[in-house]
Amino acid sequence: MRSHSLRLVIWLATVALAGIVIIQILWLDKAFRFKEKQTDSSIFIALKNVAEKLLMYNDNPSTLVNPVKQVASNYYTVMINDVIDAKFLEMSLKNELEQRGLFLDFEYVIYDCSGNKLVYGNYIEAEKNAFKSKINNSTLASLPNFNHDNYYFGVFFPKRSEYLLGQLDVWIFTSVILLGIIVFFAYAVWVLLQQKRLSEVQRDFINNMTHEFKTPISTIAISCEVLLKPEIIKTPERLLNYATIIQNENNRLKKQVENVLQLATFEKKDLHLNKEAININDLIRKVIKNIDANLKNTNTQVVLHLSEKPVVVNADSMHITNLMYNLLDNAIKYSKENPMITIYTENKKNGILISVEDNGIGIPKNAQKQIFQKFYRVPKGDIYDIKGYGLGLSYVKIMIEAHKGNIRVESEEGKGSKFIVELPVS
């Protein structure tokens, strides 16, 4: 699938899912508000009926006008201004709420208007289809009877929100299913993008490998054609020259094949390291000496700022040497002309810091997190002016992490790059 088609499909699917989520949220909010209003209305009716029953129980012919007031979302007061029998009040509250299917924990309190104080209260627990009080039947008969006409009562529902959410169990279940679908969709998109990236990486790797192998093979083929001509024997210097070319190109091919075969080593989780005591400063000087010819050919200048005190680390000498070669090779390859490489080493509290800084072309911000991935190379279209497979920095990171160290990069396009390695001291 082409990139623009894939982006279009993902965009349309994302918009569709976003629309479904918004609709689901709106419906869930609407259902909650409807259930809230329905519950409040039922509570109002139940409490009003209780108030009227109390008047009837007291043989009071008065008519109550809006006796119920909602003080808070879960607290109501009922004005009676008459005698209140706590036993009758409790029984009436249970019956009225039960008739309307409102099995909610509630706490009722009786207030004395003249003294502006609470004179009695009780907490009633609700089960699925019944109420139970913290007091037993024998105690119920001895509940007080407030025989003045200046009382009112309040009812508090502490678990009102939980009750309302419980009434929306079907909606919540569908919302959970929708959330699962969204998570699955996000995972599927992530996998799809990963597969697309791997496909692009594979394509770039094959193109790079083809390009890298084509040049030495062509050079060897041309040299062999020249050597097959009989008159070449008459010019020993030409014979030696072309034989040397074949040998150099063969070594180049051998090195490239070894680089590819190193992939199998990278994948091994039980990578064995032959650790030994290594003086990092001495190792860096040795690496610089070994690539002196390449430095002269590329007109590369290397500046060393090594720590005065020798730092010994417990590491695999071969792999540490190879990763330094890789970092220096990259610094040379990605500098257009007159490369300048600055190498720092610094003693740290628990290890050593090594930095390799160049004045090259730099790395784009969006590529800096990916350069340590296997086969990854900063995209340059179909231009392959810089040789490589995208394995060097992947190898460097794997080896540093195998030594319990870490690596990071600081770079800006057109202003060079700085690779910072931290290794623990034995």
ZIRA-V759314 format. One record per residue. RES is the residue in one letter. D_FIRST is the distance of its C-alpha to the first C-alpha in Angstrom with 1 decimal. Layout:
res	d_first
RES	D_FIRST
RES	D_FIRST
This chain:
res	d_first
M	0.0
R	3.8
S	6.5
H	8.5
S	6.5
L	6.3
R	9.8
L	10.9
V	10.2
I	12.0
W	14.6
L	15.4
A	15.8
T	17.9
V	20.0
A	20.6
L	21.7
A	23.8
G	25.5
I	26.2
V	27.7
I	29.8
I	31.1
Q	31.9
I	33.8
L	35.7
W	36.7
L	37.7
D	39.8
K	41.3
A	42.2
F	43.7
R	45.8
F	46.9
K	48.0
E	49.7
K	51.7
Q	52.5
T	53.8
D	55.8
S	57.4
S	58.4
I	59.9
F	61.8
I	63.3
A	64.1
L	65.9
K	67.7
N	69.0
V	70.1
A	72.1
E	73.7
K	74.6
L	76.2
L	78.4
M	79.3
Y	80.1
N	82.4
D	84.0
N	82.9
P	82.6
S	80.7
T	77.4
L	74.4
V	72.3
N	68.9
P	70.0
V	66.5
K	64.7
Q	61.3
V	61.9
A	58.4
S	55.3
N	56.9
Y	60.6
Y	63.1
T	66.9
V	69.3
M	72.6
I	75.5
N	78.6
D	80.4
V	81.3
I	78.3
D	78.7
A	76.0
K	76.1
F	75.7
L	72.9
E	70.9
M	71.3
S	70.4
L	67.2
K	66.0
N	66.9
E	65.3
L	62.0
E	61.9
Q	62.5
R	59.4
G	57.3
L	57.1
F	57.5
L	57.1
D	59.0
F	61.6
E	64.4
Y	67.4
V	70.0
I	73.4
Y	74.6
D	78.2
C	78.3
S	81.7
G	80.8
N	77.1
K	76.2
L	74.3
V	76.9
Y	74.8
G	71.2
N	69.3
Y	65.8
I	64.6
E	61.6
A	59.6
E	58.2
K	56.0
N	58.8
A	61.8
F	63.3
K	65.4
S	67.6
K	68.6
I	72.1
N	73.6
N	75.6
S	79.0
T	78.0
L	76.5
A	80.0
S	81.3
L	78.8
P	80.6
N	81.7
F	81.8
N	84.7
H	84.4
D	82.8
N	80.8
Y	77.8
Y	74.1
F	71.2
G	67.6
V	64.6
F	61.7
F	58.4
P	56.9
K	53.9
R	53.0
S	49.4
E	48.7
Y	50.1
L	47.9
L	44.8
G	46.0
Q	46.3
L	42.6
D	41.4
V	39.2
W	37.5
I	37.1
F	35.7
T	33.0
S	32.3
V	31.9
I	29.5
L	27.4
L	27.6
G	26.3
I	23.3
I	22.6
V	23.0
F	20.7
F	18.0
A	18.5
Y	18.5
A	15.3
V	13.6
W	15.4
V	14.3
L	10.6
L	11.3
Q	13.6
Q	11.3
K	8.9
R	12.3
L	13.6
S	11.0
E	11.9
V	15.5
Q	15.6
R	14.4
D	17.0
F	19.5
I	19.4
N	19.7
N	22.6
M	24.2
T	24.2
H	25.7
E	28.2
F	29.4
K	29.5
T	32.3
P	34.8
I	34.3
S	35.0
T	38.0
I	39.4
A	39.0
I	40.9
S	43.5
C	44.1
E	44.6
V	47.2
L	48.9
L	49.2
K	51.3
P	55.0
E	56.3
I	54.3
I	57.2
K	59.5
T	57.6
P	57.3
E	55.9
R	52.9
L	52.6
L	52.6
N	50.1
Y	47.5
A	48.1
T	47.5
I	44.2
I	43.1
Q	44.2
N	42.4
E	39.1
N	39.5
N	40.1
R	37.0
L	34.9
K	36.6
K	35.8
Q	32.1
V	32.1
E	34.0
N	31.4
V	28.6
L	31.0
Q	31.7
L	28.4
A	30.2
T	32.9
F	30.6
E	29.3
K	32.9
K	34.0
D	37.6
L	37.7
H	41.3
L	42.9
N	46.3
K	47.6
E	50.7
A	52.5
I	50.9
N	52.3
I	49.2
N	51.1
D	52.4
L	49.0
I	47.6
R	50.5
K	50.0
V	46.3
I	47.3
K	50.0
N	47.7
I	45.3
D	48.1
A	47.5
N	43.8
L	45.0
K	47.6
N	45.2
T	42.7
N	45.7
T	44.5
Q	47.0
V	47.0
V	49.0
L	49.9
H	51.0
L	51.7
S	53.5
E	57.2
K	57.5
P	55.9
V	53.2
V	52.8
V	49.7
N	49.2
A	46.0
D	44.7
S	46.0
M	43.5
H	40.4
I	41.9
T	42.8
N	39.3
L	37.7
M	40.2
Y	39.4
N	35.7
L	36.4
L	38.8
D	36.6
N	33.8
A	36.5
I	37.6
K	34.2
Y	33.0
S	36.2
K	36.5
E	40.3
N	43.3
P	41.5
M	43.6
I	43.0
T	44.9
I	45.3
Y	46.9
T	48.1
E	49.7
N	51.5
K	50.2
K	51.9
N	49.9
G	48.3
I	47.5
L	45.1
I	43.8
S	41.9
V	40.6
E	40.3
D	39.3
N	39.3
G	35.9
I	32.9
G	32.0
I	28.8
P	26.8
K	27.2
N	23.5
A	23.4
Q	26.7
K	25.5
Q	22.9
I	25.1
F	26.7
Q	23.5
K	23.3
F	21.6
Y	20.9
R	22.1
V	22.3
P	19.7
K	21.5
G	18.9
D	19.9
I	23.5
Y	25.0
D	28.5
I	29.0
K	29.0
G	27.7
Y	25.0
G	24.7
L	27.0
G	30.3
L	29.9
S	28.2
Y	31.3
V	33.6
K	32.3
I	32.5
M	36.1
I	37.3
E	36.1
A	37.8
H	40.9
K	40.5
G	39.9
N	37.2
I	35.6
R	34.4
V	33.6
E	35.0
S	33.6
E	33.3
E	31.6
G	34.3
K	36.9
G	36.2
S	35.3
K	37.4
F	36.6
I	38.9
V	39.6
E	41.9
L	43.6
P	46.1
V	49.7
S	51.1
